């Protein structure tokens, strides 16, 4: 899935113009508009101009100090040809933002171009630039083996170009543009195939003369073979040669090995002798003339082959510049492929990159340290770091061997790799910045020849930084201020740091000086950072924590190494209480912070666990609701069937009574059948709990009816009361079992089954629940019947419509050929139906075309709150012609 998690912002895909160096990467200009000589001159001039461009990297040993030469070696080893290796060795830091983005995109696409299981052809990456250049000179030609390699290399170029062009251009645009101007030379391949066979030799039918010469050579060699066999037979019979002797070849001529004592017995010419002189190799006189003729034929064969190759070279000469360009393309592809293979080894990606100096890295690792630890089965602690305009300089402190230098080297190496066009091992949410300079002061640069001490070399570096640093510079300084007396060195370092901060430099600096930690905490633009330390195990954790300074833990480390306690106590006394307390407070802060971080992590884990549990319960509850609805629907269907059966039975009974003309026995028998049917109908169909609730409800209703009768018989009717006053009086009286009520905010009517002080058990249709009485409102029986009847009618009609829609709903919709407004209207209507039917995913078939309809539809999808995400369909099932919409 290309570009799914790798974003590029703030620039068009390819910068306009011919500013990119074709010798390093070619991905842009359409060279068809240039003549071939102009094309060669253009490449040369661009390469010279590119190489003259100044790259501000300091010092000259920058790559060695960061071990970038190891990265270069890994990539070079992954190349298949000298052309790719040359580009790996010429690879360098670039300040051309558009060029770097293009290089990264090419590598990213190469990294993912085989995701569908089809790998790019990777055979016959031969470097034939020098043999091809011989074609520029009239009279020179390429040898047969060179033509054989040329045929195979051009075949590989053709296969690579076809492979790239077979991929979706919208997913691999950089490689498509890289391959666009490359020609595949079918005429050249066919011409070479007529001359060279599959074994790399000149074919017999390359010309009529060559065929005649070789036919005659074979005939004469066959004649020699027969005559030599006859001579060997006679010599064996005469005892001149050994019985196991065979014919040998010396200087291209057939000879017989004979002992030196017998060499005069076979007439002929001695062509050679063994090293000891005991064996002579005789060419019999009768075949000397034939061998001479064969040799002359061999000379004629070579002359004819030279003539054929000369003619072939003349045929190839007009294609020379195009073929050289194709081999440049082959070298570029080889180099990009090697970078992609290395990126895969280190889990490198192409993150978001902006032409700004701010950056935010997540889970960044040192690639060489990653490969080293991977070989030994260890894990690398990832680095999270962020520099922005408010916090441009990170001042890292902490214990020795705690990872400060590794952190600094990781920042420098990854930024350098990125601006060389190499994917870097960081998290997918990382954002990379872009710098014009990277300056570094790591290690010792003392020099006897230049009369520089260690501290002097650091001061020379500081002078260079102050003179050349600006807001587009990345500065890396290890052990800032060391090399001289601590107080003086700390004061100078603080002054230098203040000036660098004024120049708005970005950088990572490591130090142990307390005054620098204080300075960082008091000035905007500088932020403290600490390498964490486990105070219980007395060992570093190699994890960076920004926002606070770190302690050096010098006394703890000294105690762990076995330094006597009395020595440590004397050191404390000499150091002073103030410094000891400062370092002590730092340790306490670090310890407390780690404690609360563990607590916070524990709470976060518990929250995640609770969320998973709630989600599980909600899923189970939804299943229960669906099952309940299914059971109710089944019960309703059974009740309807039973009612139909009862009605039919009653009708049959009435008909039989009429037919029997009210005979007593017959009537009694039919009445008995009806009683049995009544018992069957009244037989419990629900579980025991529900049956008890129904019995309780019926009992309450009977008590209510009985109470009404008693109340009606005891009271004297008052005919002067109006209907309005009766209703008011009824509403003012307390709620009682059997009253018709409505729940606050709901339209469904219910009936009270049981009532307590503050709550009541109410039956809303087939649902029995307990609610607070303050939320209930009494309604009349007429209102109850009307609301109940209306609710059943609406619910039934709506349920029927929803059920019908679910049966006929299809998640796919085809809007090809429609206008944009018509298509969007259809899509929105389809999404509404999908929501109603509970569909989670739909597919919109809009076709590819110019992409206008797809963009219009996706703009409207982005505004819909119930659409969680949308994306292209898999390339095998339609790719960019289908949009897959996932709904909440």
N, C-alpha and C positions, 0 to 999 in steps of 0.2 A: 503494500500500500504506500505509494509514493506521496510525499508531502503531507501525509495525514497528521504526523506529529511534528514536522519540521517546517517552520514558517520563515519566509523572507519578507521583509517589509521595507517601505520607503524607497523603492526604486523599481523601474521597469525591468522586465526579464533580462533583456540584453541592452547594454548601452549602445547608443548610435555611434557610427564611425568606425575607423580602423585603428583604435588605440591599443587593442590587445596584442601582445607579441605572438605571432603565429608559431615561432619556434618552440614556445612553451605550451600554449593552448590555442587552437583555432576553433572558434565557434560562431563567428559572426559574418564577415563580409561575403557577399556573393561575388566570387572571382571570375564568373563567366564574362564579365564586362571588360576584363583585361586581356591583352594579348599575352602569349606565353613568356616572351622575354621581359615584358613589363611585370608579369607576375613574379618572376624570379627576383628582379630588382626590388620590387615592393617588399618581398619577404626579407631580403637582406637589409634594406634600409630600416625597416621596422625593428628588426632584431638588434641592429647597432644602436638605434635610438633608445630602445628599451634597456639595453645593457648599460648605457651611459647614465641612465637615470639614477640619481643618488638615493641610496637607502640609508637612513640614519639608524644604524645599529651599533651600539658601543658596549664593550670593547671589541677588538677584532677577534678575540677568542670566545665570542659570545656563544657560538654553536657548540664549541668544545665544552665550555663550562656548564651548559644546560644539557649536554649529551644529545644534542639534536643530530649529530653525525650518526648516532646509533639508529635514530628514526630513518635517516637517509639510507643507511645500509639495509635496514629491513625492507624498505620499499624497493631498493635496487635489486635485492635478492628475489623479490617477487616478480620482476620484469622477465619477459621471455626473449627479449632481443637487445642487442647493443643500443638500438635507438631509444628504447625505454630506459635503459640504464643511464644513458647520457642525460636524459631529461631529469631523472632522479638526482643525479649528481649536480645538475645545474639549477635545481629547484632553489628558490630564494624568497626571502621576505618581500612582500609587495605592499605599497601604500595606495594602489589603485583599487578603490573599493569595488567598482563594477567588475573588474577583472577577477578579483578574489571571489566574488559572489558567483560568477560564471564557472570558475574552477570548482567551487564547492558543489554547485548544482550538477555539473558533469559527473563528479565523483559520487554524489548522492544517487543519481539515476543509475550509474553503473552498479552501485551497491544493491539496488533493488530490481535490476532489469531481469534477473533470473528467478524472481519470486514465483513465477508461474510454472517453474520446473524446467524451463528451456534455457540452457546455458549458452552464452555467447561463444562462437567458435574461437578456439585458442590454440591453433596449430600453425606451423610454418611461418613464424614471425622472423623471417630472414632479413638481414640488412644488406641490401644490394645497391645502396646509393653510389658507392665507388665503382662497381662494375658498370652501372648505368651511365656514369659520367664519361666512360670511355667512348660512348656513342657520340659525344660532342666532336670527336676528332675523326675526320674522314680517314678510312683505311684501318681503323681499329674496330674490333668486334668482341662480343662477349663469347666466352668459352661455353662448351656444351653443358658442363655442370652448373655454370652460372645461369644459363637459360633455363635449366631444369629447376633450380631454386626460384628463379623469377616466375616461372609458371605456377609453382606452388604458392608463392607469396601473393601473387596477384589473385589467385583463387581464394586465398584466405581473406584478402581485402574485399573481394566481391561478396563472399559469404557474410562478412561482418556488416557491410553496408546493407545487404538484403535483410539481415537479422534485425538491425536497428529500424529500418523502414517498415518492417512487419509489425512493430510495436505501435501502440497508440501514441500519436504525436502529442496529445494533450497531457499525457503522463510523463513522457520523456522528451520534452522540447529541446533541451540543451544538446543531447546526443543526436537528435534529428538534424539540428542546425549544423552540428559538427560534421555529419556525414553528407549533408546536402550537396556540396560542390565536388564530392569525390566521384571519379569515374571508375567503371569496372572493366573496361577494355575487352569486350568479347572478341573483337577482331584479332587482338594480340594473342589471346589465349588460343584461338583456333589456329593461328599461324604457327605458334610454337608447337602445338599438338601435331601439326603435319611434319615437323622436323625431328622432335624429340619424343622417344617412347617413354613408357611408364618407369623404366629403369634408369632414365637419364642419359640414354645413349642416342646417337644419331640414327635415325631409321634408314633401312636399306633403300626405301623408295623416296628418300628426300630429294633425289634427282636420278635421272636415267643413267647418267655416267657413273654415279656412286653404286647403283645397283649392278651395272656391268662389271665394275672393278671387283666388287665383293663376290660376285658369282664366279668370276675367273679365279680369284684367290682361293675360294673354297674348293674349286676343282683341282687346282695345283696342289693344295694341302692334302687333298684326298689321294692324289697320285703319289706324293711323297710318303704318305702313311703306308701305302701298299708296298712301295719299293723298300722302305726301311724295314718292314716286317720280313721281307724276303731276305735282305742282307743279314738281319739279326739271326734268322734261322740257320743260314749257312755258317755264320760265325760261331754259333753255339755247337753245331755239328762238328766244326773243325777244332773246337776247343780254344778258340781265340778269345772269346768273351765268356764270362761266368754264366751259369745256367739261369740265375735270377736277375741278370742285367736287363735294363729297360732303356728305351729311347729317352734321351734328355734334350733340353733346350738350352742353348748357350748363345746369347746375343741375338735372340730371335731366330736361330737356325737349329734344325734338328741334327743331333749328333749321337754317336754310339760311345759309351764308356768302355775303354779297352785298357788293359794293364800296359804300362810303359814298355815292357819287354816285347809286346806283340803289336805295337802300334804301326810297325812297318808292314805287317801282314795284311792290313786293310788299306787299299789305295784311297787316298783322300787328303783332306787338309785338317791339321791339328788346330782346332778352334780354342781349346782351353786345356789346362791341366789342374789336377787337384792340388791342395796346399802342400801335401807331402811329396808330390811328383810321381806317385806310384800309379796314378790313373790319368790317361790321356783321353780327351774327348775328340773323336774323329768324325769329320763330316765326309761321308763317302763321296768319291769323285763323281759318281753317276747322278747324284742329286744336287751337286753344287750349283749347276746351271739353273735347276728348278728353284732352289732357294734364292738365287739371285733375282729370278723373275718375280718371286713372291715379294722380295724386299722392294723391288721397283714398283710393284703394285701397291705396297704399303705407302710408299712416297706419294704415289698418285692419289691414294685414298685420302691422305692428309691434305693434299692440295685441294681436292674436291670438297672436303669438309670445310676447309678455310673459305673456299668460294661460297659455299652454302651459308656459312655463318656470317660472312660479309654481306651477303644479300639480305639475310634476316635482320642484321643490324641496321642496314639502310631502311628496311621496312619499319623498324622500331623507332628510328630517329625522330620522326614527327611527333611521337607520343612521349618523348623524353621528359619534358617539363611536367606533364600531367602525371606521369608515373612517379617522378620524384615527389610531387605533391601527395600522391597516394601513399608513398612510403613515410612521408612526414605524418600523415593521418594514422598510419599503422603504429608509428612510434608513440603518438599521443594516446591512442587507444590502449597500447601496452602500458603506458605510464599511469593512465587513469585506472586501469584494471588493477595494477599493483597497489595503488593508493586505496582502492576499495577493499582489496583483500586484507591489507594491513588494518584498515578501519574496522573490519569485521573481527579481526583478532583482538583488538583492544576495546571492542564494544563502542566504537566511535560513531557519532551521529553528526548531522549538520543542524545545529540549533538555530534559533532566531538570531539574526545578525543585523545590526543597525550601524549606520555611519555616525555613531556617537561614541563618546568615551565611557559612558556609564555601562556597567555590566552587572549581571546577577547570575551566579553559577550555583547550580544544585548538583550534589553528588559527583563532583569533579574528582578524577583520580589521575595520578601520574602514570602515563602509559607504560613507561619502562619498568616502574615499580610494580605495576599490575602484571606485566608479563613475567617478571622475576618471581613474584609471590604465587602466581598461578602455577608455575612449574613446581614449586615446593608445597602447594596445597594451602597457602595462606590467603587471608583476605586483606584487602587494602581499605583503610578507613577513608571514606569519601570526604571531600572538602566542600563546605558551603560558604560562599563568600560573595559580598556585594560591595561595589564602590559606586558612588554617585556624587552629584555636585555638592551635597551637604557633607558627605564623608568620603573625601577623595583619597586620603592616605590612611592605610591601615597599619598601625604600629603594633607588632606582635611581640609579646614577651612570654616568658614561661621557662620551664626547666631545660637544662642542657639535654640533648638527645630526645627532646620532646616532640620534634617534628616541625620546628619553626623553619628551618632551611628547606625541608621538603615542600612545605606549604608555599614558600616563596618561589622555589624552582618550578613547582606545578603551575603557578600563575604565569610565569614567564614562558615556559615550554608550550603550554596550551595556546596562549595568545600567538606565539610565533608559528606554531603548527597551523592555526586557523588562517593566518595571513600568508601562508605558503600554499593554501588550498587543500589542506588535509582535514578530514573530519576529526573531531575531538571527543574524548570519553567524558561526557557530562550528561546530566539528567535532561529529559525531554522538555522540561519547563524552563530551561536555562536560556538566558539572553546574553549574547556576546557583544562586546564593544569593538571599536576599531581605532587603532592608534597610528600616528605617523612616525613615532620613534619608540624604541625600547632601549633604555639604558640600564646597565647592571653593574653592581659592584659586589662581586662574590669572590671569596678566596683571597689569596696573597698575590700581588702583582709586583713584588719587590724585584729590583734589577741591579746587579752589580755594575753592568755596563753604563746604565743611566744614573748611577749613584742614587738609587731610590731605596729607602727602607720600606718596611711594611706600612707604617703610618703615612709616610710620604706618598706612597702609591695611592692610599685612600684619599689623601688630600688632593692629589692630582685629579682623581675621579670626581671629587666633590666640585672642584673648579670647573671641570667640563660640564657637569650637570647644571650648575648655576648659570653657565653661559648659554646652554643650548636647550634646556627644558622649557616647555610651555604647556598649555592646557590640552595638547594632543599627545603628550608624552606619557609613557608608562615607565616608572622608575622602580628598580628592584635593588635594595641594599641589604646585605646580610651583616649582622653584628655591627650596627651603626655606632661609630664613635670609638671603637676599640683600637688598640695599637699604641696607646700612649697613656700617660697618667690619667686615672679615671676621672678626677674632678675637672681637669683641663679638657680632656677629650669629651666629657659629657657637655661642658659648656659650649665648646665649638660645635658639637653635633646639634645642640638645641638651637643655636643661631642659624646653622645651615637649614635645619628643619623648618624654622620660622620663615626663612626666605623662600624655600621650595613651596611652602603652603601659600605664600603670597603670589607665586607664579602659577598657582592653580594646577600643580602637577598631580597626576594620579600615580599611586605607587603602593608597594608593600615593603615594609621595613621591619627588620627584626632587631631587638636590642635587649639588654639586661639593665640599662640605666634607669634609675628611679626618677631622675629629674625629667627624662623624656616622657615617662608615663604620666607625670603630673602635667607636663606641658600639653600632651594630647588631650587630657581630660578637661583642660581649661580653654581650648581654642577650637573654633568652628573650622571644619574641613579635615580634621584629624580625628580618628577614632581608635580607641585601644582594642586590642584583641589578645586573647590568652589561649595557650595550648593547655588543655585540661590535664590534671594530674590526680591519680588515685592516692589519696593521703593514707589510706589503710594499707594498701599493698606496696606503697612507695614505688610506683612505676607510672610512666606517662601513658596517656590514653590516645595520643596522636589525633585529638579532635580539637578543631578551632572553635572558640566561642568569642563572638564580638561584643563590644559594649563595656568591657572591663579589662583592666590590666591583669597580667598573670604574675605569680610569684616564681622566683627561681628555685625555690625549695632546696637551697644550697645546704642548709643544716641537715635536712632530712636525708638528702642523698649522701652527704658526708657520713652521717651516722650509719646508713645502710652499708656503705663500703667498709665500715669498721674503724673509722677514725675515733680515737679515744675521746670520751665524754669530757674530760678535763680540758682538752684542747678546744673543743667546741664551746665550752663555757668561757674560756679566756677570749675566744673570738667574739662572743656576745658582749662581753664586758668592753672590749676595745671598740666594737661597732657603735655602741650607744643604745639607750633605751628607745629613743624615737624611731630609729630605723627598724629595730627589732619589732616594735609594736605595729609599724606600718606593714611589714611583711607578714606578721601574725594575723592582722585584720584581713589582709588579702586572702590568706589561706582559709580563714573562717568564712569569708564571703563565698569563696569557691566551693567549700564543703557544703555550706547551707544551700547554695544554688543547685548543686548536684542533688541534694536531698529532695528539694522541692520539685526539681525536674523529674525525679523518679516518681514522686507522688502524683505529679500532673500526668505523667505517662500512664500510671496505674489507673487514675480516674478516667483517662481517655479510653483505655482498654475496657473498663467497666461500662462506659457509655456505649461503646461499640457493641459489647456483648448484649446490653439491654436493648439496643436498637434491633439487633438480630432477633432477640426473643420476641419483641413487640411485633416485628414483621412476621415472624412465624405464627404468633397467635392471631394476627389479623388475617393471615392466609387461611388458617384453620377455621376462623369465624366465618370468613366468606364462603368456605366450602360447606359449613353447617347451614348457612343461610340458603345456599343454592339447593342443598339436600332437603331442607324444610319446605322450600317452595315446590320442589318436585313431589314431595310426599303429599302436600296439600292439594296440588293439582291432580294427583292420582286419586286421592280420597274424594275430591269433588266429582271426578269422572265416575267413580264407583257409585257415589250417591245418585248421580243422574241416571245411571243404568238401573239402579235399584228402584228409583222412583218410577221409571218407565215400566219396569216389570210389575210393580205394585198396581199402577193404573191399569195395566193390561189385565191383571188378575181380577181386579174389582169389576172391570167392564165385562169380563167373561162370567163372573158370578151373577151380576145383574141380568145378563142375557139368559143364563141358565134358570134363574128364578122365574123370569117371565115365561120361558118355554115350559117350565114345570107347572105353571099356573098356580103358584103359591101353595104347592103341596107342603104340608107341615114337615114330613120327614126329609124331603129334599131341601127345604129351607133350613132346617136344623143342621143338616149335613154341610151345606154351603157356609152357614154361619160359623160352624166349627173350623172350616178351612180358612176363613178370614181371620179367626182368632189365632190360628197357628201362624198365618202370615204376619199378623201383628206382633206375635212373640218373636218371630225371626227378625222383624224390623227393629224391635226394641232391644235385641240382643247387643251387648256392648261390642263396639267396633274399634275402640281406642284403648290405649293402655290404661292401667289401673289408676294412675295418678290423674290423668285427664278425666277419667270417668268420675272420680271422686269430686273433681272441681265442678263438673256438670251437675252432679247430684246436689252439691252444695248450692249451686246457683239456682237450681229448680226449687230446692227447699226454701231459699230466701224469697224467691218469687211467690211461692205459695203462702209464706208467712205474711208477705206484703199484701197479697190479695185478701187474706183473712183479716188483717188489720184494717184494711180499707172498708171491708164489709162491716166490721164491728163499729168503726168510727162513723160510718154513714148511718147505721141504725140507731146509734146513741145520740147523734146530733140532730137538732131541729133545723130544718132548712130555712135559710134566711133569703127570701125572694127579693129583698130590696138591695142586696149587694150586687154591684155591677161586675161584669166579667173582668174589667180592668183591675178592680180591687182584689179579686180572687187571684189573678195572676201575680200581682205585687206581693200578696200575702204568701203565695206559694213559693215565690222566689226568695222571700226573706227567711223562710223556715230553714232549719239545718238540713244538710244532705242526709239522705237515708238510702239503705239498700233498695235497689229497683229503680232509682231515679235515673232519668236520661241526662247525660252530661256531654260536654265537649271539652277537650284538653286545650289549654291556652296555646294559641298559635297554630292549631290544627283544625282541619275541616271534618275529620272522621268522627262520627258520633259514637258514644259508648254508653254502657249501663253499669251502675255500681252493683257489685256482688256483695262486697263486705266493706265496712267502714270502721276505722279506729279513731283515735283522737285527732291525729294530724295526717293520716294517710288513708287511702282507700284502694281496694282491689276492684279494677274496672275491666270489663270485657269490651274491647274494641273489635267487633266482628269475631274472628276466631283467635285473636290475640288477647290474652289475659295478662295484665301487668299491674304493678303497684305504683301509684303516684301520690304526690302531696295534694291534700284537699284544696289548698289555696290556688292551685293551678286548674281547678275544675269549675266549670260554669253549668248550672242547671238549665236544661232546655225542655220545651213541652214535647209531648208525644208526637204531635203532628210535625214539629220541627225535626224530631229524631227520625221519623219515617221518611220525610222528604230528603233530608241530608243523606241518610243511609242509601236510599234508592238512587239519588243523583250520583253519589260516590261510586256505587257499584256499576252504574251505567258507564261513567267516564272511565273508570279503571278497566272495565272489561273491554271497551272499545280501544283504548290506548294499548292495552296488553295484546289484543288481537293484532293491531297494526304493527307493533314492535315484533311480535312473533313472526308475522308474515314477512316483514322486512329482513329479519335475520335469516330466514330460509332462502331468500332470493338474493342476498347481498354478496357481491364479489369484491375483493379488496383491490383489484386492478382497474385502472381507468385509462383509456386511450384518447388523447387530445390532439393527435397529429393532424395537421391540416387546418386546425381552427385558428381564428384570430386570437390575439392575446387576451382581450377582455372576455371573449366567449369562453376560452379555455380556463381562465381564472375562475369565472362563475361556476363552471362545471366542477372544477377541482374543489372549491369551497363547499358546494352542495354535497359532493362525494365525501368530504371530510366530516360534515355534519352527520351523514348516514353512518359513517364508520364509528363515530363517537356513540351514536344511539345503539349500534349493534355490538359495541364493546371490542372493536378491532384494534389491535395494537400496531400493526404495520400495514401500509398500503403502498402500491407502486404506481407511479405516474409515467406513462409512456408518451414522451413528447418528441422523440427523435433528436438527432444531433444537429444537422443543418448548420446554421451560423450561430447557434446557441442563444438566440434572442428570446425565444419562447421559454427556454429553460431558465434564463435569468429572471424574466418577468414572474414566472411561477415561484421561484425560490425567494424573490423579494417579498412576496405576499406570505409565503410560509414562515419567513423570519419574524413576521408580526403576530403570528398566532400563538397564544399562550399555551395551548394544549399540544403543540408540536415540540417534542423534546430535541430532535435532531433530524437532519436529512443529509443524504449523501448519494453518490453515484452507485449504480448497480455494479456487481462484479463484472470485469471485462469480458468474461466468458458468457455472460447472460445479458449483455446489452451495453455495459459500460456507461458512458456519459449520456446515452440516449434515454436512460430511465433514471428517475429520481425515486429513491426509497425513503419514505417518510415514516419515522417512528413517533408514536403518540403516547402521551402520558395517560 
